[in-house]
Amino acid sequence: MDHLATLVTKIAQHTDCDGVHPTKIPNLSLIRVSNPTEPVRGVTQPSLCIVVQGSKHVTLADHTYEYGAGCHLVASVELPVVNRVVAASP
């Protein structure tokens, strides 16, 4: 089994439904989304987001970044963005 498939299996064991799932590790949460979403405006906090399935769009000013399974996005400062899950499944 490859590393990404192993990670998918491990995360699924801790996310039985959609939403934000805090872990015992401070400031580490697992987020599960089973359907594409509408764009959501907000301010992203400094973070590391790793996508293990599906894909996500993040728009900052005039630039849209798409990242999917096995990719990540790092935000080192607070940024005004529009987030959208574009590919997701149960």
C-alpha positions in Angstrom: 0.0 0.0 0.0 1.4 3.4 -0.9 1.9 6.2 1.7 -1.1 8.3 0.6 -3.5 5.3 0.8 -2.2 4.5 4.3 -2.8 8.1 5.3 -6.3 8.1 3.9 -7.1 4.9 5.9 -5.6 6.4 9.1 -7.5 9.6 8.8 -10.8 7.8 8.0 -10.5 6.0 11.3 -10.7 9.3 13.1 -13.2 11.2 11.0 -16.5 9.3 10.9 -18.5 12.3 9.7 -17.9 15.6 7.9 -16.5 18.5 10.0 -13.4 19.5 11.9 -12.0 16.8 14.1 -9.4 18.0 16.7 -6.7 15.6 17.7 -4.6 15.0 20.8 -1.8 17.0 19.2 -2.2 20.7 20.0 -3.3 22.7 16.9 -3.7 19.7 14.7 -7.1 19.0 13.3 -8.4 16.6 10.6 -11.1 18.0 8.3 -13.5 15.8 6.4 -15.7 17.1 3.5 -17.7 14.6 1.5 -19.2 16.9 -1.1 -17.9 19.9 -3.2 -18.6 23.2 -1.5 -19.6 26.7 -2.5 -16.8 29.4 -2.3 -16.3 30.6 1.3 -14.6 33.9 2.0 -12.5 34.2 5.1 -9.1 34.8 6.6 -6.8 31.8 6.7 -4.6 31.5 9.7 -0.9 30.4 9.5 -1.3 26.7 8.6 -0.3 23.7 6.7 -3.1 22.0 4.7 -2.5 18.5 3.2 -5.1 17.1 0.9 -5.3 13.3 0.9 -8.3 12.9 -1.4 -10.2 15.2 -3.7 -9.1 18.8 -4.6 -9.5 22.3 -3.3 -9.2 25.8 -4.8 -7.9 28.7 -2.8 -8.1 32.2 -4.4 -5.9 35.0 -3.1 -6.3 38.3 -4.9 -6.3 37.4 -8.6 -4.6 34.1 -8.3 -6.4 30.7 -7.8 -4.4 27.8 -6.6 -5.7 24.3 -7.1 -4.2 21.4 -5.1 -5.3 17.9 -4.8 -4.4 14.5 -3.3 -0.8 14.4 -2.1 -0.3 18.1 -2.4 -0.2 20.8 0.4 -0.5 24.5 0.9 1.4 26.5 3.5 0.2 29.9 4.7 2.8 31.6 6.9 0.7 34.7 7.7 -3.0 35.6 7.9 -4.4 36.0 4.3 -7.8 37.0 3.0 -8.8 34.1 0.7 -11.8 32.3 -0.9 -11.8 28.5 -0.3 -13.7 25.9 -2.2 -13.6 22.1 -2.2 -14.1 21.2 -5.9 -13.8 17.4 -5.8 -14.9 15.3 -2.9 -16.7 12.1 -2.2 -17.8 10.1 0.8 
